[in-house]
Amino acid sequence: MSKPRSLSLAAYRVLSWGMRNGVGLNPDVPRPEGELVWIHVATPDRLRAVNDFCRRLLQVRPELNFLLTAPPDVDISNWPDCSFPMVNLPHEQNGAAREFLENWRPNLGLWVGGDLMPNIITRADEQAIPLVLFDAQFSVALSRSARWLPDITRVTFDCFHKILTPSADTARQIRRLGVQSVKVEESPPLRISPNPRPWPEDELIETNHTLAGRPVWLAAWVQDKEFISVLTAHRQALRMLHRLVLVLHVANEQEVAPLKRRLESMDLRCVNWDEGGLIEDTTQVVLTSDPENLGLWHRVSAVTFIGSSLERGAGGQDPSEAVALGSAIVFGPFVHRHQELYSSLQQVGAAKEVKTATELGDAVVQLLAPDRAAGMALAGWQMLTEGAPQADALIEMVQDILDQRGVDHAGT
C-alpha cells in the first residue's frame, strides 16, 4: 500500500493503523490536497481490477488521490495487495457516515459491486458528491432499523449519477424500481487490462530454435506441496508426447536446488535456467524461480498450469498475463483469490480446471493439440480485451465528472 502524494509518511502510518484497527477517523490526519476519488470495493476479487483502474487513471490525471474502502467488518489484511490507501467504511449510523464524508470530502464516489449501504450513499448524495455504480448487483445491505422504510432500495439506487451492470436482468430489476432508464447501462465487469512488458525478440527466437519444435508446457507459481503432482503429470504426459518439455517455475526460490536434486534422483533430466543452464535435446525439465522469466515462457508455452491452486492455502495466482501472452490455462480447485476471473475464463472455454495429477497429465496431452490450445488462447484473449473499451469509457466518465465538478465549485 503506498501513501497518498500529499500525505506525509508519518501521517499516512497513523491513518493506516487507525483505519485498519477500527479507529476510522483521526482529526490529526489531514485529507490529501487536491482531488480525491473514493472507491468502495465490495469484495476482494474486485480489488486487483480496481487497483489496475486507478493506475490507468493516474496516467491521464497524475495529481489525483485515491481512498479505497471495504465493507465495515471485513479483515482487509487478508485481501490482495493494493497500491493505494484502503480502509473499512464505518457502520451504517448517520453520525459515522456523515463524519467519514466530511473528513474526506471526496470529489467523486465510485462503488464497485453490490451490498449497497443506503446510509452513506444517501448522505453522499445530500452532500452533492457525484456517485457512479460499476459492476452493479441488485443487493442493498439494509440495517434492521431501515427495513421498514418505503422505497429505500429505489432511493439508494437513484442516488447514483450512472449505474453500469454486466447483467441484463439486473438492469431490468433496477429500472423496475423506478430509476431513470437513462442512468442504467449494461457494461462488462471491470477487469485488469494486462500490459506485459516486451521480451527481446532475439532471445525468444533463440529459445524457440533451441527447443526445435518440441512441445512445451509451463507450470507457474508451483508450491512445494504441488511438486509431486506436477512431476507425476509430466511423466504421465511423456508416455504420449516423448519429446515433451516441462518448464517448472518454482514459487519459492529456496526450493530450486533441492528440487533439482529430487529430479535427478527421479531420472528426469533437468537444467536450472536461472543459472545459465542450456536446454539440450535430452532435457525434460527446465527449472526457474524468477517471475520475470515468465514473460518468455508464457510466449513459448502453448499451455500454462497456474500453480498455487492444487492444494489449499495459497488461493491461486492471477492468470491474466498468461492469457494475454497466448497460453491456454489449466488450474486447480483452490483459486478463491481470483475465483471470478477463473470462472469467466471457464465460461468462454479459455481455461480448464483439474483436481488431481492424473487429470493434469490428461489435460496437458489434450490441450497440446495445436487447434485446441490455439482456440482456448484466442477465447481468453478476447475475453480479457473486451473490457478495455469499457475501462476507457469509465476513465473518460470520471474525468468528465471531475472536470464539471471543478467548474461548478470554481467560485466557492
C-alpha positions in Angstrom: 0.0 0.0 0.0 1.5 3.3 -1.0 0.8 6.6 0.7 -1.1 9.4 -0.9 1.1 12.0 -2.6 0.2 14.9 -0.3 0.2 12.9 3.0 3.4 12.7 5.0 4.7 9.2 5.7 4.2 9.6 9.4 0.6 10.8 8.9 -0.1 8.0 6.5 1.1 5.4 9.0 -1.3 6.9 11.6 -4.1 6.7 9.0 -3.3 3.1 8.0 -3.1 2.0 11.6 -6.2 3.8 12.7 -8.5 2.7 9.9 -7.3 -0.9 10.0 -7.9 -1.1 13.7 -11.4 0.4 13.6 -10.5 3.9 14.7 -11.8 5.2 11.4 -11.2 9.0 11.6 -8.4 10.9 13.1 -8.7 14.7 13.1 -4.9 15.0 13.2 -4.6 13.2 9.8 -5.3 15.7 7.0 -7.1 14.9 3.9 -4.6 15.0 1.0 -4.7 18.2 -1.0 -6.3 18.2 -4.4 -8.9 16.0 -6.0 -9.8 12.8 -4.2 -11.7 9.8 -5.6 -13.3 7.5 -3.1 -13.8 3.9 -4.5 -15.7 1.3 -2.5 -14.7 -2.3 -3.3 -17.5 -4.7 -2.2 -15.5 -8.0 -2.5 -11.7 -8.9 -2.6 -11.9 -10.5 -6.0 -12.5 -7.0 -7.5 -9.6 -5.3 -5.8 -6.9 -6.1 -8.4 -9.0 -4.7 -11.2 -9.8 -1.6 -9.2 -6.1 -1.2 -8.4 -5.3 -1.5 -12.1 -8.0 1.0 -13.0 -6.6 3.5 -10.5 -3.1 3.2 -12.1 -4.5 3.8 -15.5 -6.5 6.8 -14.3 -3.3 8.3 -12.8 -1.7 8.1 -16.2 -4.1 10.7 -17.5 -4.7 12.6 -14.2 -1.3 12.4 -12.3 -2.3 14.6 -9.3 -5.4 12.5 -8.4 -5.6 11.0 -4.9 -7.5 7.8 -4.1 -9.1 6.4 -1.0 -10.4 2.8 -1.3 -12.8 1.3 1.1 -14.1 -2.1 2.0 -17.3 -3.2 4.0 -17.2 -2.4 7.7 -16.5 -5.8 9.3 -14.1 -7.5 6.8 -10.4 -8.1 7.6 -8.7 -6.2 4.7 -5.3 -7.5 5.8 -6.3 -10.8 4.1 -7.2 -9.0 0.8 -4.9 -8.8 -2.2 -2.1 -6.2 -2.2 -3.1 -2.8 -3.2 -1.1 0.3 -4.3 -3.4 2.8 -2.7 -4.7 3.5 0.8 -7.6 1.1 1.8 -9.8 1.4 4.9 -13.0 0.0 6.2 -16.2 2.0 5.9 -17.9 3.0 9.2 -21.1 1.1 10.2 -24.4 2.4 9.0 -25.1 5.1 11.6 -25.9 8.6 10.5 -23.2 10.3 12.5 -20.4 7.9 11.4 -21.4 8.2 7.7 -21.6 12.0 7.9 -18.2 12.2 9.8 -16.5 10.0 7.2 -17.7 12.1 4.3 -17.0 15.4 6.0 -13.5 14.3 6.9 -12.5 13.0 3.4 -14.7 15.3 1.2 -14.4 13.1 -1.9 -14.8 14.8 -5.3 -16.3 11.6 -6.6 -17.5 8.3 -5.3 -17.2 5.0 -7.3 -19.0 2.0 -5.9 -17.8 -1.3 -7.4 -20.0 -4.4 -6.8 -23.1 -5.0 -4.6 -24.2 -4.7 -1.0 -25.0 -1.0 -1.2 -25.1 0.8 2.1 -28.1 3.2 2.0 -26.9 5.5 4.8 -23.5 6.5 3.5 -24.8 6.6 -0.1 -27.7 8.9 0.6 -25.5 11.1 2.9 -23.0 11.4 0.0 -25.9 12.4 -2.4 -27.1 15.0 0.1 -23.5 16.5 0.1 -23.6 16.7 -3.7 -20.9 14.1 -4.1 -21.3 12.6 -7.6 -21.6 8.8 -7.4 -21.1 6.1 -10.0 -22.1 2.4 -9.5 -20.0 0.0 -11.5 -20.4 -3.8 -11.8 -23.8 -3.2 -10.2 -25.5 -6.1 -8.3 -29.1 -6.0 -7.2 -28.2 -6.1 -3.5 -28.7 -3.5 -0.8 -27.4 -4.1 2.8 -30.3 -2.9 4.9 -29.9 -2.4 8.6 -32.8 -3.6 10.8 -33.8 0.0 11.6 -34.1 0.8 7.9 -36.1 -2.2 6.6 -39.5 -0.6 7.3 -38.7 2.5 5.2 -40.6 2.6 2.0 -38.7 2.7 -1.3 -35.3 2.6 0.4 -33.8 0.4 -2.3 -35.1 2.7 -5.1 -33.8 5.8 -3.2 -30.4 4.2 -2.8 -30.0 3.3 -6.5 -31.4 6.7 -7.5 -28.5 8.4 -5.7 -26.1 7.3 -8.5 -25.3 9.6 -11.4 -24.7 6.4 -13.5 -25.3 2.7 -13.0 -23.3 0.2 -15.0 -24.1 -3.5 -14.7 -22.9 -6.6 -16.6 -26.3 -8.3 -16.2 -29.3 -7.5 -18.4 -31.5 -9.0 -15.7 -30.0 -6.7 -13.0 -30.5 -3.7 -15.3 -34.2 -4.6 -15.7 -34.6 -5.0 -11.9 -33.1 -1.6 -11.3 -35.3 0.1 -13.9 -38.4 -1.6 -12.5 -37.7 0.2 -9.2 -38.5 3.5 -11.0 -34.8 4.5 -11.5 -34.5 6.6 -14.7 -33.7 4.3 -17.6 -31.1 6.7 -19.0 -29.0 6.1 -15.8 -28.7 2.4 -16.3 -26.4 0.7 -18.8 -25.1 -2.8 -19.4 -21.3 -3.0 -19.3 -18.8 -5.8 -18.8 -17.3 -6.1 -15.3 -14.1 -4.2 -14.5 -11.1 -6.4 -15.3 -7.3 -6.0 -15.2 -6.0 -4.8 -18.6 -2.8 -6.7 -18.8 0.1 -4.9 -20.4 3.0 -7.4 -20.4 6.4 -5.9 -20.9 8.0 -6.7 -24.3 10.5 -9.5 -24.5 13.7 -9.3 -26.6 12.9 -10.8 -29.9 16.3 -12.3 -30.4 16.1 -14.3 -27.1 12.6 -15.5 -28.0 13.8 -16.7 -31.4 16.9 -18.3 -30.0 14.8 -20.2 -27.3 12.3 -21.5 -29.9 15.2 -22.5 -32.1 16.8 -24.4 -29.2 13.6 -26.2 -28.5 13.4 -27.2 -32.2 9.7 -27.6 -32.3 9.4 -29.8 -29.2 6.0 -29.5 -27.3 6.3 -27.3 -24.2 4.1 -26.7 -21.2 4.6 -24.4 -18.3 3.8 -24.9 -14.6 3.9 -21.5 -13.0 3.9 -20.4 -9.3 4.2 -24.1 -8.2 4.3 -24.6 -4.4 6.4 -27.3 -2.8 3.2 -29.3 -1.9 2.4 -29.4 -5.6 5.8 -30.6 -6.9 4.8 -34.3 -6.8 1.5 -33.7 -8.7 3.2 -31.6 -11.4 6.0 -34.1 -11.9 3.6 -37.1 -11.9 1.5 -35.3 -14.5 4.6 -34.7 -16.6 5.8 -38.3 -16.5 2.2 -39.4 -17.5 2.2 -36.9 -20.4 5.7 -38.1 -21.5 4.2 -41.5 -22.3 2.2 -39.9 -25.1 4.5 -37.0 -26.0 8.0 -38.4 -25.8 9.8 -35.1 -26.5 7.7 -33.0 -24.1 9.5 -30.3 -22.1 8.2 -29.0 -18.8 9.2 -25.5 -17.7 8.7 -25.6 -13.9 8.5 -22.2 -12.3 9.0 -22.6 -8.5 7.2 -20.1 -6.3 9.9 -20.2 -3.6 13.4 -19.8 -5.0 14.8 -21.6 -1.9 13.2 -24.8 -3.2 15.0 -24.9 -6.6 18.2 -26.6 -5.5 16.6 -29.4 -3.5 14.0 -29.9 -6.3 16.8 -30.2 -8.9 18.4 -33.0 -6.8 15.0 -34.6 -6.5 14.5 -34.6 -10.2 17.9 -36.2 -10.8 17.0 -38.9 -8.3 13.8 -39.5 -10.3 15.9 -39.8 -13.5 14.3 -36.7 -15.0 17.0 -34.7 -16.9 16.8 -31.1 -15.9 18.6 -27.7 -16.1 18.4 -24.6 -14.0 17.6 -21.7 -16.4 18.4 -19.0 -13.8 22.0 -20.3 -13.5 22.5 -20.3 -17.3 21.7 -23.9 -17.8 21.4 -24.9 -21.5 18.5 -26.8 -22.9 19.7 -29.9 -24.7 17.8 -32.4 -26.9 17.5 -34.7 -23.9 16.3 -32.0 -21.4 12.9 -32.9 -19.9 12.5 -30.2 -17.2 13.6 -26.6 -17.2 13.7 -25.0 -13.7 13.3 -21.3 -12.9 12.1 -19.2 -10.0 12.5 -15.7 -11.4 9.0 -14.3 -12.1 10.4 -12.1 -14.8 11.2 -15.2 -16.9 7.5 -16.0 -17.1 7.3 -13.3 -19.8 9.5 -15.6 -22.0 7.9 -18.9 -21.1 4.3 -17.7 -21.5 5.2 -16.8 -25.0 6.9 -20.2 -25.7 4.4 -22.5 -24.0 1.0 -23.3 -25.6 -0.3 -24.5 -22.2 0.2 -23.0 -18.8 -0.8 -24.6 -15.5 -1.2 -21.9 -12.9 0.0 -23.3 -9.6 -0.7 -22.4 -6.0 -4.1 -23.9 -6.8 -3.9 -27.7 -6.4 -3.6 -27.6 -2.6 -5.4 -25.5 0.0 -3.8 -22.4 1.3 -2.2 -20.2 -1.4 -5.5 -19.3 -3.0 -4.3 -19.2 -6.6 -2.4 -16.7 -8.8 -3.7 -14.2 -11.3 -3.7 -15.8 -14.8 -4.1 -12.5 -16.7 -0.5 -12.3 -18.0 -0.5 -15.9 -19.3 -3.8 -15.3 -21.1 -2.6 -12.1 -22.6 0.5 -13.8 -23.9 -1.4 -16.6 -25.6 -1.5 -19.6 -23.3 -4.4 -22.0 -22.7 -4.9 -22.1 -18.9 -5.1 -25.1 -16.6 -5.7 -24.6 -12.9 -6.6 -26.4 -9.6 -9.7 -26.0 -7.5 -8.3 -23.6 -4.8 -8.3 -20.2 -6.6 -10.6 -18.2 -4.3 -8.4 -15.1 -4.5 -9.3 -14.9 -8.3 -12.4 -17.0 -8.5 -14.4 -14.6 -10.6 -11.7 -14.4 -13.3 -11.2 -18.1 -13.5 -14.9 -18.7 -13.7 -15.2 -16.2 -16.6 -12.3 -17.9 -18.4 -14.0 -21.3 -18.0 -17.3 -19.9 -19.3 -15.7 -18.8 -22.6 -13.7 -22.0 -22.9 -10.2 -20.5 -22.2 -9.4 -22.4 -19.0 -9.8 -26.0 -17.7 -10.0 -27.0 -14.0 -8.2 -30.1 -12.8 -8.3 -31.7 -9.3 -5.6 -34.4 -9.5 -2.2 -35.2 -11.0 -3.9 -37.6 -13.4 -6.3 -35.0 -14.6 -3.5 -32.5 -15.0 -1.5 -35.0 -17.1 -4.5 -35.8 -19.3 -5.2 -32.0 -19.8 -1.6 -31.3 -20.9 -1.8 -34.0 -23.6 -5.3 -32.9 -24.7 -4.5 -29.2 -24.8 -1.2 -29.5 -26.6 -3.1 -30.5 -29.7 -2.5 -27.2 -31.7 -6.0 -26.5 -32.7 -7.3 -27.0 -29.1 -4.7 -24.7 -27.4 -5.0 -22.0 -30.0 -8.8 -21.9 -29.7 -8.6 -21.6 -25.9 -5.9 -18.9 -26.1 -8.0 -16.9 -28.6 -11.1 -17.1 -26.4 -9.1 -15.9 -23.3 -7.5 -13.0 -25.2 -10.9 -11.9 -26.5 -12.4 -12.0 -23.0 -9.6 -10.0 -21.4 -9.7 -7.4 -24.1 -13.4 -7.0 -24.3 -13.4 -4.9 -21.1 -10.7 -2.5 -22.3 -13.2 -0.1 -24.1 -15.4 -0.1 -21.1 -12.5 0.8 -18.8 -11.5 3.6 -21.1 -15.1 4.8 -21.2 -15.2 4.7 -17.3 -12.0 6.7 -17.2 -13.4 9.3 -19.6 -16.6 9.5 -17.5 -14.6 10.0 -14.3 -12.6 12.8 -16.0 -15.8 14.5 -17.2 -17.4 14.4 -13.8 -14.3 15.7 -12.0 -13.9 18.5 -14.7 -17.5 19.5 -14.3 -17.4 19.5 -10.6 -14.3 21.7 -10.7 -16.1 24.2 -12.9 -19.2 24.1 -10.6 -17.0 24.8 -7.5 -14.6 27.2 -9.0 -16.2 30.2 -7.3 -16.8 28.6 -4.0 
